[in-house]
Amino acid sequence: MNPATPALHQAAALLLGYPGPDWPARHTLVRDCLTELATPAAAPLLRFCAAVDGTPVLDLASAYVRTFDRSRRRTLHLTYYTDGDTRRRGSTLAALKAHYRAHGWAPPENELPDHLPLLLEFAARCPDPGSALLRDHRAALELLRMALTDHGSPYADILRAVCDTLPGPSPADRAQALALARGGPPTETVGLAPFSANPSLKPSAVRGTGR
């Protein structure tokens, strides 16, 4: 593992968090730390920092909601990409929470354990098991990266940075990423179907309660 990878995961976790009142200070802290880190792997994260620099917090918060909370293709809840709205997703979420606790980390109770910033925070604190979890969710990460790119969102650079920390090349296209996701298909009627139709969700269906 690149020695800078935990720091990159921590930076990505902070940048993917909801841009509340603390955002200006958070943005500055992450940008300065990435600049000091001085690794080429930080370039996509620094591009994101530059792209949103000076954006009013309320405007960025509104864009965040439109980007992540109103499209199944762009949700930050990673198990949705492989489990959909199935009972299987519940067991997957429970296993994730147990995995965190087994390594001495208790995520906040007001967010689902598959929320990408939480996985990245865990990977920063517990690099080996955390990186393994990110590898397990590579299909979801790649699908989210492609969806953000298609959407023209600066957040795509954050996903690019995260995917670049994983071994091997990224899928060449969406078909390959979907094939990777189907390696563990849901057994019920709702699974990967949302990604072919791209319907919108109410924000409450995918947002956490801690913002």
Disulfide bonds with the S-S distance in Angstrom:
none
